Amino acid sequence: MMSAATVAAGAALALSATLCAAAPATLVVETLTPCSTTISAPLLPSQYYGIEMVTTRRVPGTGRATGAGTVAFARSPFGVAVSPSGAYVYDLSLSVDRIKAPRRGAYTAWAVSPDLDDVVRLGVLEEGQSVSGRVAWNKFLVVVTLEPSAEPTDSWQGPVVMRGMSRSGMMHTLAGHGPYENEPCLKYGFK
C-alpha cells in the first residue's frame, strides 16, 4: 500500500510534467531588475477603459457625430507614471468621426475634473484626426466644444458639442438609485 506522501509526490510530478509539455519550447522569460530603464511589455489601452463620446446635438452638423477616447497608463522608467501627489498619470487620446467642419471656429477637446475646477486643453479636433494629452485625475470628463478660434485658451467658451466620462467617473452618481429614484439617470447621460 502506498503512503499519502508518495501519492502526493507522484501527483505533483505528473502535474509539473503536464505543464512543461504544454509550454512552448521557445518560451523565453525576461526578468526585470529594479534598475531596468525600459519596460519591454507594451502598455496598450484597454477597451474596458475606453470613453464613449456622446453628441449633445446642440450644434448643427454634429447630430450624427461619434467619438471615442482611449486611456492608457503613461509610460515611465518605473513602470507606471504618477503625479507628484501620487495619482496615476494617464495618456488620453480622442478621435471623432461623422462630424461636419464648422462654418466658423474650431472643435476643441478638453479633459476636465468632475467638479469642473481643473481644465486641460487637449487640442483642436478635425474629422478623422485625433488629439492626445495627459491627465492625472482618477475621475474625469472629456468635452468637445465649438470655440470661436483655434487659438489656445485656459478654458472653453463655446457650446459643448460632445461629452464623455472616464470609466471610474461612472461610479460617481447615485441618480436613479435608492433615495434618488425619482431622479432619472438619462438626465445625466446614463443609460
N, C-alpha and C positions, 0 to 999 in steps of 0.2 A: 504494500500500500504506500502511495506517495504522500509525503508530508505537504502541508499547506504552503510552506516556504518554497518547496520545489515546484509546485503548481504555479505559484505567483511568479517565480523567476522565469519559468518557461513561457508564461503568458507575456511577460514584459519583453522577452527576447523575440517572440513571434511578432509582437506589435512593432518593435523597432525595425525588424526585417521588412515588414509590410510598408512602413513609412519610407524606408530607404529605397525600396523598389519603386514606390510611387513618385519619388523625387526625380526630376530630370538629371541626366548625367552631367549636363553642362551648367548646373546651378552654381553660381558664384555669389558668395556673400561678402559684401564690402563692409568693413567695420569703420565707424567714425570715432575719432578720438576727440577729446574735449578741445583740442587745438585745431580741428579741421576748419578750414576757411570757407569751404563751399559745401553745400548740401547737394548731392547728385540727384536725389529724387525730386522731380518737378512738383511744385505746389499748384496743381491745376484747380481752377474754380469748380466748385460743386454745383450741380443744377439745383440741389436742395436749397442752397443759399441764394439762388437767383432772385432777382427782383422783377416782378411783372409790372410794367408801366401801363397805367390806365389813363385814357384820354378824358378830359373834362368836357369836351365838346363845346367849349366856350369861345373858341377862336375858329373862324371859317378856314376850312381846308385841313382841319385836324381831327374830324369826326371818325375817320377810319384808321387813324394812326395806331401803330402798335410799337412797342418797345420792350427792351429787356436790359436788365443790368446784371453784371456778373460780379461776384465778390470773392476775393481770394486773400489769403493771408499775405501780407507784404513780406518779401524776401529779406533775410538778414543772415549775417555770418553765424548767428547763434540759433538759427532755425526759424524762429518767428519773431517779427519785429514788434516792439512795444513802445508806447509813448513814454515821455518822462514820468507821467502819472501812473504808468503800469497798465494802461489799456492796450488791447491788441490794435495794431495798425493794419488796415485793410486796403488793398488795391481795388478800386471800384472802376468798372468800365461800363459805359452806357451806349446803346445804339437804338435808333428809331427807324421805322420803315413806314411807307404809305403816308407820309406827311408832305403836304404841298408847301413849296417855298413861300414864305410870307411876302406880301407886297412891299411892306416896309419893315425894317427891323431885322432881328435875328433870334432864332430859337437858342436859348442858353440853358445849360444844365447846371443844377446846383445840388449839393448834398447839405442837409440841414439837420441839426439836432432836434429831437422830438418837441422840445419846448420852444423851438424857432429862435433861440438866442444866438446860436453859432451857425454861421453860413460859410460854405466853401464853394467857390465858383469852379466848376469842372471845365467849362469851355463852351464854345459855340457848336451847335449840332446842325448837321445838314443831312439830307436824305442819303441813306446808305453808308454813312460815316459813323464813327464812334468817338467818344471823348473819354478820357481817363483821369483819375485823380486818387488821392489818398484821404482816408478818414480814420479817425481814432476814437470813434464812438461805438458802443455796443449796439445801441438802437439809433437808427437814423432814417430820414426820409430823403427821397430823391425827387426833385421837382424840375420840370422843364417849363420855362416861361418864354413869352414873346417880349423881348426887350427892344427899346427904341433903336439901339445900335449895337454893334458887336464889340464896342469898347468895354474893357473890364470895369466893373463896379464892385462895391463891397456887398451889396445886397440887390435883390431883384426889385424891379419897379413895375414891370408889365404883368399882364394876366397869366395865370397858371394854365398851361396847355396840357401837361401830363403830370402824373404823380405816381410814386411807388413807395414801398416801405420795406425796410430790411426785415429779414425773417425773424430776428429777435424782437423787433418792434411790434410784430403782430400779436405778441403775447401781452401787450400792454393794456388794451382796452377791455372793459367788462361790459360794454354795450350789448344788450340783448340777453344778459345772463343775471340770474339771482335778483337782487333788488332793483336792477336796471332793466328788467324785462320789457318795460314799456318804451325803452329807447331802442329804435331799430338799428341793427348792425349796418344795414345798407346806407344809412345816413353818414356813416364814417368810412364807407368804401369797402366794407367787408361783405362777403357773400354768405 
